[in-house]
Every structure is written in structure tokens, then in C-alpha cells.
């Protein structure tokens, strides 16, 4: 910048505190201008045309059942490089059409540290942490009621705030699920017979169809396991379908697809309708030695795709995916279904759950409305 007498003066180390936008702007140029203090006359200017991109929190996703007006778990997953001390907050912004509340029996902490307080309103949920959130991958789930149709405003945001309220990491404008208008699924549950590390267990996934499905709508179902789980299926009869009304494929080949060890495909006869009713699938797995941070089972309903079961929950054949919070090592078996804050990520979190117990009472008392997050 030119100073009085024509002498150039270089300024460096000037810091300006800004609030970043929700995404990288189209124009990223930054300008600086030097002005005469008393007259406002321009003395010099500069431009940086490169700028920097706005980087969202890594591996962030929000998944819930894309079915109309149903109770579902909503699972949030994120990876942060920040450390958020005790008293920090996890903020979940949501469409008002997706309803949720601070019911401690419908909050699954999974790999999230303990929560001492929960607040919710039509636009958001705010969880206050009672332990430090270290850099790494995390997941938690909450019970929601899905909208009757895909809302016009259908985006989520996940923000990590320190105890002073400053945003330390964030992912904005995450797309919500599209609602499939003909798929009415409710009351999906996960149960198991054993949760001992490196041992065999029998897992059962149950769901209820409240309305029948027409012919040529459903071609297969896919069950995707949490990381490190493997099926122990040796033959078709190792998989048990409890309701004979489920139209299992009876043509050449098997109705069970076990080509990948971390998922199970169920091939159906798409020429037949699927009656309303309660259905369950039971199959053997091997429990891993360590539970993953993203300890979530996925049940995906897929449209017909020839005589093959779909193998990706996000593939083009997928109609809707129902997430189910997993069980922790040593957690009580069948009869104690994975549910509420007890659905923790591993046996090491037992002490954490004990420390959270007073917080559960606090969550019941402190459930209240909070203003929409102001950035």
C-alpha cells in the first residue's frame, strides 16, 4: 500500500475473524483496500483470486427409512478432526416434516460420548456432551416419525460446537431421504442370541408391512452388516423366514445370496404380491472382536432386477433402507432388543453408560424447545 511520500508499506499477519458460508461460493476471490483515514481516499488495493474451498465434515451422512408416516431410527454418522471438550454440543438441523423428541428410550449413543442434556424443536435437536469428543468417527441414532411424503425442504445439517457455542466442524445441506409412496414398513427390530466377541450368534431382523405390496414392486431384500461382522451361512436352510407368506424365489438357483460375507441378499418372486403382516429373517453371524464406530445394520428393500438380489443399499435398485442400531459386546441377548441409550458400541462403553445414568433423568426433565441455530 502506498503511504505518504510515495513509500510502499507492506502489512502482514493481519487476521480477520469471519463466518464461513454453508458451501464454497462460486466466486472465491478476496479483496483488500487501503484507505486514507481522514478522507477515505483509496491508497491501494489487492486481490487474491484463488481463495479457499469450504470443506464439510468428512464422511457425514443421515439415513432413515424412506417410507411414509412411520416410526424409524435416524442414524447420523460423521468423522471429525476436531477435539470437542466436555460441554460441547452436537447440533442436528432437520426438516420440520421429520419429527423427533428427546425420549431417552429412543436415543442410541452408539460411539458418541455420554449426553447430559437433549433439547429438540421442530427444526433441530441439540445434544450436550458430558465427555470429550476426540478426533475420529462417530455415530448416533434417534427415533423419528417420517413424513407422509418427501418434503420440499429436505436437507439436514450436522454441526459440532464447543462449550462457548462456536462451530468447530460442520456438514451442511445433507440430502434427506425420498419417501416411497407405496412402501409401508414399520416396527423394524433387531434381536440376537449372543454378543460375545469372536463367537457365533443368531441375528433376527423383524419388520411389519402395514399394507400389501403389489406384484413387480419388490424383487429382493438386502441386509448389510456393521463392519467386521461376517455371516456364518453354510447352506440355504441356515436362513429362516418365519412367515410363509413372504414369496421367496423358487426358480433355478437359491433365494439366499451369500456372495459377500458382510451382507445377506434375499431374492423374492416378484411375480407375486407381498401380503401385509409381520416378517422376520434369522441367520447366523460371527460377532467381531471389536465393535465398529458405525455399529448399524441396514435393511434395504429393492425393486426387481432380473433374477438377482441387490448388493448395495444405495444402488439404483434400492427403494428404501431401514437402519437399525446394533448391539454392544456383552449386551444381553434376544429378549433384550437393541434399543434406546443401551445400544452402545462396545463392552468398554458399559462404564460410560453407568456414568450417563444421571443424565438420562436430566434428559427427561430438560427436554425443551430451543431456538433455531443462528450461525
ZIWOWO-V384191 format. One record per backbone hydrogen bond with DSSP energy under -0.5 kcal/mol. CO is the residue of the C=O (numbers start at 1). NH is the residue of the N-H. E is the energy in kcal/mol with one decimal. If there is no record, write none. Layout:
co=CO nh=NH e=E
co=CO nh=NH e=E
This chain:
co=1 nh=9 e=-3.1
co=3 nh=6 e=-1.8
co=4 nh=7 e=-0.6
co=7 nh=3 e=-3.2
co=9 nh=11 e=-0.5
co=18 nh=20 e=-0.5
co=26 nh=28 e=-0.6
co=30 nh=48 e=-2.9
co=32 nh=46 e=-2.7
co=33 nh=35 e=-0.5
co=34 nh=43 e=-3.6
co=34 nh=44 e=-1.4
co=36 nh=40 e=-2.7
co=41 nh=36 e=-3.1
co=43 nh=2 e=-0.8
co=44 nh=34 e=-3.5
co=46 nh=32 e=-2.4
co=47 nh=49 e=-0.5
co=48 nh=30 e=-2.7
co=53 nh=55 e=-0.7
co=54 nh=56 e=-0.5
co=57 nh=60 e=-0.7
co=58 nh=79 e=-2.1
co=61 nh=77 e=-2.4
co=63 nh=75 e=-2.8
co=65 nh=67 e=-1.5
co=66 nh=180 e=-3.0
co=67 nh=70 e=-0.5
co=70 nh=146 e=-2.8
co=72 nh=144 e=-3.2
co=73 nh=75 e=-0.5
co=74 nh=142 e=-2.1
co=75 nh=63 e=-2.1
co=76 nh=140 e=-1.9
co=77 nh=61 e=-2.2
co=78 nh=138 e=-2.9
co=79 nh=58 e=-0.7
co=80 nh=136 e=-1.9
co=82 nh=84 e=-0.5
co=83 nh=85 e=-0.6
co=84 nh=133 e=-3.6
co=85 nh=88 e=-2.1
co=88 nh=129 e=-2.9
co=89 nh=91 e=-0.6
co=89 nh=161 e=-2.6
co=90 nh=127 e=-2.5
co=91 nh=93 e=-0.6
co=91 nh=159 e=-2.4
co=92 nh=125 e=-1.8
co=93 nh=157 e=-1.8
co=95 nh=98 e=-1.5
co=97 nh=99 e=-0.8
co=99 nh=145 e=-2.1
co=101 nh=103 e=-1.6
co=102 nh=104 e=-0.7
co=103 nh=106 e=-2.6
co=104 nh=107 e=-0.9
co=104 nh=341 e=-1.2
co=106 nh=143 e=-2.3
co=107 nh=109 e=-0.6
co=108 nh=141 e=-2.8
co=109 nh=112 e=-3.3
co=110 nh=345 e=-1.5
co=114 nh=130 e=-2.6
co=117 nh=128 e=-2.6
co=119 nh=126 e=-3.2
co=123 nh=94 e=-2.4
co=124 nh=121 e=-2.4
co=125 nh=92 e=-3.0
co=126 nh=119 e=-2.2
co=127 nh=90 e=-2.6
co=127 nh=129 e=-0.5
co=128 nh=116 e=-2.5
co=128 nh=117 e=-1.1
co=129 nh=87 e=-1.9
co=132 nh=134 e=-0.8
co=133 nh=84 e=-2.8
co=136 nh=80 e=-2.4
co=138 nh=78 e=-2.2
co=139 nh=111 e=-1.2
co=139 nh=112 e=-0.9
co=140 nh=76 e=-3.1
co=141 nh=108 e=-3.0
co=142 nh=74 e=-3.1
co=143 nh=101 e=-0.6
co=144 nh=72 e=-2.5
co=145 nh=99 e=-1.6
co=147 nh=69 e=-1.4
co=152 nh=154 e=-0.9
co=154 nh=176 e=-2.7
co=156 nh=174 e=-3.2
co=157 nh=93 e=-2.6
co=158 nh=171 e=-2.4
co=159 nh=91 e=-3.1
co=159 nh=161 e=-0.5
co=160 nh=168 e=-3.3
co=160 nh=169 e=-1.3
co=161 nh=89 e=-2.8
co=162 nh=165 e=-2.2
co=166 nh=162 e=-2.4
co=169 nh=160 e=-3.1
co=170 nh=57 e=-2.7
co=171 nh=158 e=-2.7
co=174 nh=156 e=-2.9
co=178 nh=180 e=-0.6
co=179 nh=181 e=-0.6
co=180 nh=68 e=-0.7
co=180 nh=183 e=-1.1
co=182 nh=184 e=-0.8
co=183 nh=68 e=-0.5
co=183 nh=185 e=-0.8
co=184 nh=210 e=-1.8
co=184 nh=211 e=-0.7
co=186 nh=208 e=-2.4
co=189 nh=206 e=-2.3
co=190 nh=338 e=-1.2
co=191 nh=204 e=-2.6
co=192 nh=334 e=-4.3
co=195 nh=330 e=-2.7
co=196 nh=199 e=-1.6
co=199 nh=287 e=-2.9
co=201 nh=203 e=-0.6
co=201 nh=285 e=-2.9
co=202 nh=193 e=-0.8
co=203 nh=283 e=-2.2
co=204 nh=191 e=-2.3
co=204 nh=206 e=-0.5
co=205 nh=281 e=-2.2
co=206 nh=189 e=-2.6
co=207 nh=279 e=-3.1
co=208 nh=186 e=-2.6
co=208 nh=210 e=-0.7
co=209 nh=277 e=-2.1
co=213 nh=274 e=-2.2
co=214 nh=217 e=-1.1
co=214 nh=218 e=-0.5
co=217 nh=219 e=-0.5
co=219 nh=268 e=-2.6
co=220 nh=302 e=-2.6
co=221 nh=266 e=-3.1
co=222 nh=224 e=-0.6
co=222 nh=300 e=-3.2
co=223 nh=264 e=-2.5
co=224 nh=298 e=-2.2
co=226 nh=229 e=-1.8
co=230 nh=286 e=-2.9
co=232 nh=234 e=-0.5
co=235 nh=238 e=-2.0
co=236 nh=239 e=-1.7
co=238 nh=240 e=-0.5
co=239 nh=241 e=-0.5
co=240 nh=242 e=-0.6
co=240 nh=282 e=-2.4
co=242 nh=244 e=-0.6
co=243 nh=246 e=-1.8
co=245 nh=247 e=-0.5
co=246 nh=248 e=-1.9
co=247 nh=269 e=-3.2
co=255 nh=257 e=-0.5
co=255 nh=267 e=-2.9
co=256 nh=258 e=-0.7
co=257 nh=265 e=-2.5
co=260 nh=263 e=-1.2
co=261 nh=231 e=-2.3
co=262 nh=225 e=-2.4
co=264 nh=223 e=-2.9
co=265 nh=257 e=-2.8
co=265 nh=267 e=-0.5
co=266 nh=221 e=-2.2
co=267 nh=249 e=-2.4
co=268 nh=270 e=-1.0
co=269 nh=272 e=-1.8
co=270 nh=216 e=-3.5
co=273 nh=275 e=-0.6
co=274 nh=213 e=-2.8
co=277 nh=209 e=-3.0
co=279 nh=207 e=-2.7
co=280 nh=242 e=-1.7
co=281 nh=205 e=-2.3
co=282 nh=240 e=-2.7
co=283 nh=203 e=-2.7
co=284 nh=232 e=-2.5
co=285 nh=201 e=-2.3
co=285 nh=287 e=-0.5
co=286 nh=230 e=-1.2
co=287 nh=198 e=-1.2
co=293 nh=295 e=-1.4
co=294 nh=227 e=-0.5
co=294 nh=296 e=-1.5
co=295 nh=326 e=-3.1
co=297 nh=324 e=-2.7
co=298 nh=224 e=-2.5
co=298 nh=300 e=-0.6
co=299 nh=322 e=-3.4
co=300 nh=222 e=-2.5
co=301 nh=319 e=-3.5
co=301 nh=320 e=-1.3
co=302 nh=219 e=-2.8
co=302 nh=220 e=-1.5
co=305 nh=308 e=-1.1
co=306 nh=305 e=-0.5
co=312 nh=315 e=-1.2
co=315 nh=318 e=-1.4
co=317 nh=303 e=-2.9
co=320 nh=301 e=-2.8
co=321 nh=323 e=-0.6
co=322 nh=299 e=-2.5
co=323 nh=73 e=-0.5
co=324 nh=297 e=-3.1
co=328 nh=331 e=-2.2
co=333 nh=336 e=-2.3
co=335 nh=337 e=-0.7
co=339 nh=342 e=-0.8
co=340 nh=343 e=-2.0
co=342 nh=344 e=-2.3
co=343 nh=110 e=-0.9
co=346 nh=349 e=-1.6
co=347 nh=350 e=-2.1
co=349 nh=353 e=-2.5
co=350 nh=354 e=-2.1
co=351 nh=355 e=-2.2
co=352 nh=356 e=-1.4
co=353 nh=357 e=-0.8
co=354 nh=357 e=-0.8
co=356 nh=359 e=-1.0
co=356 nh=360 e=-1.4
co=357 nh=360 e=-0.8
co=357 nh=361 e=-1.1
co=358 nh=362 e=-1.8
co=359 nh=363 e=-2.7
co=360 nh=364 e=-1.7
co=361 nh=365 e=-1.8
co=362 nh=366 e=-3.4
co=363 nh=367 e=-0.9
co=368 nh=120 e=-1.9
co=373 nh=375 e=-0.6
